[in-house]
Amino acid sequence: MNHFNFQFQKRYVGLWHLPDNANCKFSGTLFIESETIFIDLFFQDSSVTLPEYLESLHGSTFSVNEGSKEEYLEHIILKGLTFLYIKNFGNGLKHLKYEVKELIIHDNISDFDNIRQVSLRLPILDKWTNSILCDAYKDLKNDKVPDYIKFICFEAPCQYILYSSEDVTISIYFSYSCSYSIYFSYSCSYGSKDKHIIQKTFLNFNFKKRQSFYNAQNIITEYIYLLFLLINREFTPHHIRFFTNDGSYVYMINRKASFKFINEYPDLCSYTELKDFTQSDIHSIFDKWTSFYKEQSDAINTYYETSSNQYLPPSSQIRNYISFIDSVTKSMKGKNAIIHKESRRYKWAQMILEKTVSCLSKSEQNELEQALLYSKGTQLKPRFEKLIEEVKDLLPNSVNNDFIEKIINTRNVITHPNTNEDYILNNNEYEDAIYKLTQIIRSFLLRRIGVNNPEIKKIISF
């Protein structure tokens, strides 16, 4: 498999078999669509029956190189096949259709764990590292060459180390291809920079110790979320390649099974560039993110699982974003805060206080008022206000105590529908409230990992 030019085909035609019966083969076509993966199987053996759920299915198929149109063999493993459809024809021909959860294209390897490296093709990194890619091209002057002939010299960029620890090194690797023969890392060509040289970036994870597939996936997810934050875009990899002791394989999961539904745009732009940060800044940001993620992985996962699913209803988004704020502020303590005068709880407390004027002393009334009308500093509202204090210089004036009161009350009503509360958001205010919550959360995360104010403002204002 050519890692530089690899792309998933829309369909793979070939022969398929169960892992414990390689002699019994079925003809079939695997289809990869934007929202699902499925396979059509055809066979004419009346003695063969397949269950409604297949743990795995192996296949030998072919792909077509887009450049040369040459066909080449592919080894594929499908996992988690769920029965969709069956048709028995009169001549004994059977047609079965299964939805596929996971797809692996491999180099005829047997060990899918013991992962030493992972490489992700992320086209948006081409935009994020645009200045580095452009700096690879330089005008070349030569006294022996006529002025009307323009030479451009290309020198491939060195890999950029984003983070290195005792467990993993994360880097951006700059790769290229050329239509003519070149020597190692440089070349001269006529015309514009795109005419002969094609550059692509890859995000590489090099593990110091061999990792299982799922451990590697968790590590990738942790730092993909950081790139979501810094680039201010959510994106899906073009492909992910895992390198093991005896080869490599490309992995894809059905989007339904991943629970990630991100709009795919062919020319997605980046709100920031790598040049906005010094390399020292990047190392520090990745280091602080690593520490903070260890403390708050559940909250961060909840935030990005929510923002990466465009089909979640607004009410679920509000509930999940407030859960994030509730989680990350557990160790904070704010000031005791009075309940908002428009809330049902305030009106109820005032009614109780009025009824006790004649039977309680002044000091007893004060104690009762504190208990009924004030939120303790450890409750969510004061903790939320404490979080806002950290980032209030980055947020619009509309993110104030009234907003905090309304959004918390709204979350409570969403979570407990029978809650009697009037001071909440209307449904037509949900979208704006969700945007404000993402501004709050992103600015909080960015400040915690040491991003400077100009970059934070660039990221949260779009």
Buried (B, 14 or more C-beta within 10 A) or exposed (E): BEBEEBEBBEEBEBEBBBEEEEEEBBEBBBBBEEEBBBBBBBBEEEEEEBEEEBEBBBBBBEBEEEEEEEEEEBBBBBBBBEBBEEEEEEEEEBBBBBBBBBBBBBBEBEEBBBBBBBBBBBBBBBBBBBEBBEEBBEEBEEEEEEEEEBBBBBEBBEBBBBBBEEEBBBBBBBBBBEEEEBEEEEBBBEEEBEEBBBBBBBBBBBBEEBBEBEBBBEBBBBBBBBBBBBBBBBBBBBBBBBBBEEBBBBBBBBBEBBEBBBEEEEEBEBBBBBEBBEEEBBBBBBBBBBEBBEEBBEBBBBBBBBBBBEEBEBBEBBBBBBBBBBBBBEEBEBEBBEBBEEBBBBEEBBEEBEEEEEEBEEEEBEEBBEEBBBBBBEBBBBBBBBBBEBBBEBBEEEBEBEBBBBBBBBBBBBEEEEEEBEBBBEEEBBEEBBEBBBBBBBBBBBBBBEBEEEBBEBBBEE
